[in-house]
Amino acid sequence: MGFIKIIKSILGIRMKKGRKNVILFGPPGSGKGTQAKQLEKKFGLIQVSTGDLFRYELGNNTPLGQKARSYMDKGQLVPDEITIGMLKNKIDQYPDCGGFIFDGFPRTIPQAEALDNLLSDGEEQVDQLISLKVDDDEIVRRLLERGKTSGRADDANEEVIRKRIEVYKAETAPVYAYYDKKSLSVEIEGIGSIEEINDRLNALIDSI
């Protein structure tokens, strides 16, 4: 074991590669995807969303995509280990990037723990969880508006939208508290123009 690794082992120091790893957090319709694309350009980060991961693995019929499909075809949830495997594949594709923006992931505390373990294997960590604060009525308004063009049935029904918000509060919101215990969570106002919200995010990420 090299000297640096010995020191790391003794002191518990987490070695980093100078990359910024940010979780962009918030309920459906809070603007995570839109803002992630802006941050990707400015900071040279790679946006990682579970939706994109699944589309890639399924579309290319990869071994992980085949495993995921076997669960999906039965109407079952895809196990976290498969999703984490997809995540690892994505991270491994960009060894020299400036870091990652995790958009819509992790959704549960077990997923957060798995993400932490995955990053620590590369001597990295989550640097910040940034939550976009948007009230329920604004979320409903945004998603109903989006539903006019998105073609998604779950964006066109207020009852379904409010159910999605409740699921988020019950299952996903605890992830904020998980990272808050590590002093890594911060909340910003998610209402305003795209540019105004982006300015708030830029200031935070610049400070990491």
N, C-alpha and C positions, 0 to 999 in steps of 0.2 A: 504494500500500500504506500502511495506517494505521501510526501510530507503534507501537502494541502489536504488530501483526503483524511490523513490522520487528525489534523487540526479540526477539520469539519466534523469528524466522528466524535472527538472529545467535546467540542463546544456546541455541537448541534447546529452549526452554521449552514444555512441553505445557500449553496452556490448558484448563481444565476448567470445567464449568458447575455445580460443587457437587454433582454426583450421585455416588452410590456404585454401582460396577459390580463385582459379585462372581460368581465362578465357584464353584458348589457341586459338589464333586468327590468321586468315590468309586465303587467297584464296584457292579454291580447289587445291589439289596437293602440298600444302606448307609443308606437313609433320606433320600436327597436330596430326593425329591418332597415327602415329609411335612414336612421342615424348611423347604423353600422356601416352602411355603404359610404357615407360621408367620411367617417373616421378611418376607414380602410384606405381611402385616397390620401388623406392628410398625413397619417402617421406610418404608412407602409405596413399596416397590419393586415392579417388575413381574416376575413369574416368566416365564422364557422356556425352554421345553423343545422339543426337536426334534419330539417326538411331537405336541405341541399345534400346532406350526407346520404340520406335514404334514396333520393332520386338518383344520385350517382351510382351507388352500389347496386340498386335494383336495375337501373337502366343498363348498366354494363354487365349484369348477371355475374357479379363477382361471388366468390365463395360466401362472403358475409351477406351479400344481397340474397343469395339463395337460401341461406339460413333464415334471414329475416322474412322472406316471402313464405317460407313454410309455416311460420307462426301467423302471418297476416292472412294467409289463405284460409286458416281455421278460425279467423276472427279473434285470435289471441294477441295479447300484448307482446311486443318484441322484448326479450330479456335485456336488462341493462348491459350485460357483458358484450352483447352483439353491438349495441349502440356505441359503447366505449371502444370496441375494436375498430369501428368505422372512424371514430374520432381520432384514434391513434394513427390510422392510415393517413388521415388528412394532415395531422401535425407532422408526420414523418416526410410528407411531400415538400415541406417548406423549412428546411433546416436553417436557412439564412435569412428568413424574414424578420421583420421588426417585432413580431409578436402576434397574438391572436385576439380577436373579439368573439367571444362566445355569445351567440345571439339565440336566446330561448333555451339555453342549456347551461347548467343543470336545472332540472325541473323538480327534483326531490333531493333530500339530504343524502341518501345512498349514492345518487349520481354525483353530488358535490364531493363526497368522500372519494369516489372513484376518479373524478377529475383531478383532485389533489394528488392522489397516488400516481396517476399517469404523468402529471407535470413534475412531480418530485423525482421520478425515475430519470428525467433529463435535467435534474438539479435546478428546476424552476418552480414557480408557484403562481397562484392567482394574486395579482397585485391590487386589484380593486374590483368590487362589485358596485356598479352604478345603477340605481333603480330610478326609473322614470315615473314620477308621481302624477297620476291622472285619475280624476274621480270617476265613479262608475257611470254617471249619466253621460259624461263626455266620451267614455269608451263606447257606450251604446250608440251614441250619435255618430262617432267615427266609423264604427263597423257597419252600421246600417247604410251609411254613405258609400263605404267601400263595396258593400254588397250589390250596389247598383251596377258595378262593372266587373267585380271579381268572379262572378259566376258561382261563388261558394254559397251553398244553402245555409250554412251556419252563420253567415254574415247578414242574412236577410230576415232573421227571426229574432225579435227582441228577447223572447223568453229563452231561447237557446243561448243567446249572447250572455244574458245575466247568469245562466247556469254555468257557462264557461268561466265567468268572473268568479263565481263561488268556488268552483273547482280549483282555480288558481290560488285563491285565498287559503283554501284548506290544504292543498298539496304542495304548492310551489312557493308561496310567501315565506314559509319557514326557512327556506334557503337563505333569505336575507339575514335572519337571526343567526344562522350557522356561521356566516362570514362576519357578522357584526361582532361575534364573540372573539374573532381574530383581529378586530379593529380594521376590517377591510371593506365594510359596507358604507355606502353613502347614498343619500337620496337627493335628487334634484327635481325642480319643477318641470313637468313634461308637457305643459300647456304653453302655447306661443307659436310663433312661426318656426319653420324648420331651421332657419338661420339662427334664431335666438336660442333654441334648444341646443343647436350644434355648438354655439359659442360657449355655453355652459359646460358641455362635455369636453370641448377642447381645453378649457382652462383646467379641468380636473386631470385629464390625461397628461397634459404638459407638466403637471406637478408630480407625477409618479416618478 
